[in-house]
Amino acid sequence: MTRTEAARKLRELAYEIYDTLEEMEDILREVAPEELERAEAYWMAHIDGALLNLKGWMGGSLISLEDTLTALEEEGNNHPRRGANGLVISSGQSPLFPFDQREIFKKG
């Protein structure tokens, strides 16, 4: 399996999870609408944010499935991954910081 094929399969599996979440939502809507409201605001939002963030939740995950898919697709197309500081990240390596740590030390 290539990285591009893996990304395609992972995306397909994510949509299966979204289908299951919709079923769960339907169940809660029918039997406990007050619990649905809490679920949507917390654990459903966390699951969505960790996957593809289709509902555009604020915050989200430090590294989401969408980030992983992007990395796989870029590497599958022989494009090097770059960290926030612009340095190339070799395959299988994660950046130590997901942001440009120089921003922390900027003066004034």
C-alpha positions in Angstrom: 0.0 0.0 0.0 1.4 3.4 -0.9 1.1 6.5 1.4 -1.5 8.0 -1.0 -3.6 4.8 -0.8 -3.2 4.7 3.0 -4.4 8.3 3.2 -7.4 7.4 1.0 -8.3 4.4 3.2 -7.9 6.4 6.5 -10.2 9.1 5.1 -12.7 6.4 4.2 -12.5 5.0 7.8 -13.0 8.5 9.2 -16.2 8.9 7.3 -17.4 5.6 8.7 -16.8 7.0 12.2 -18.8 10.1 11.2 -21.6 7.9 10.0 -21.6 6.2 13.4 -21.6 9.5 15.2 -24.7 10.5 13.2 -26.4 7.3 14.4 -25.4 8.1 18.0 -26.7 11.7 17.5 -30.1 10.3 16.2 -30.4 8.0 19.2 -29.7 10.8 21.6 -32.1 13.2 19.8 -34.8 10.6 20.1 -34.4 9.5 23.8 -32.4 12.3 25.5 -32.2 15.6 23.7 -30.7 17.3 26.7 -27.8 14.8 26.6 -27.3 15.3 22.9 -26.7 19.0 23.6 -24.0 18.1 26.1 -22.5 15.4 23.8 -22.3 17.8 20.9 -20.6 20.4 23.0 -18.0 18.0 24.4 -17.2 14.5 23.3 -18.6 14.7 19.8 -16.7 17.9 19.3 -13.5 16.3 20.5 -13.9 13.3 18.1 -14.7 15.6 15.2 -11.7 17.9 16.1 -9.4 14.9 16.3 -10.5 13.7 12.9 -11.3 16.1 10.1 -13.0 18.9 12.0 -15.9 19.0 9.6 -18.0 21.3 11.9 -15.1 23.8 12.3 -14.8 23.6 16.1 -12.4 26.1 17.7 -9.3 24.6 19.3 -9.2 21.1 17.8 -6.4 18.6 18.2 -2.7 19.4 18.3 -2.3 16.9 15.5 -5.5 15.7 13.8 -6.2 13.0 11.3 -6.4 15.7 8.7 -2.8 16.7 9.5 -1.7 13.0 9.2 -3.5 12.7 5.9 -1.9 15.8 4.5 1.5 14.5 5.5 0.9 11.2 3.9 -0.4 12.8 0.7 2.5 15.2 0.5 5.1 12.5 1.2 3.2 10.3 -1.4 3.8 13.0 -3.9 7.5 13.4 -2.9 7.0 16.8 -1.3 9.0 17.2 1.8 7.2 18.0 5.1 8.3 21.2 6.7 8.0 22.3 10.3 6.8 25.7 11.4 10.4 27.0 11.2 10.6 25.9 7.5 13.1 23.0 8.1 12.4 19.8 6.3 11.1 17.0 8.6 12.2 13.6 7.5 9.7 10.8 7.1 8.7 9.3 10.4 10.0 12.2 12.4 7.8 14.7 14.2 8.7 18.3 14.9 9.6 18.8 18.6 7.3 21.9 18.7 4.3 22.3 16.4 4.9 26.0 16.3 7.8 28.3 15.6 9.4 28.5 19.0 11.3 31.7 18.0 7.9 33.5 18.3 8.0 32.9 22.1 11.3 34.8 22.4 10.6 37.7 20.2 11.2 41.1 21.8 8.6 43.8 22.0 
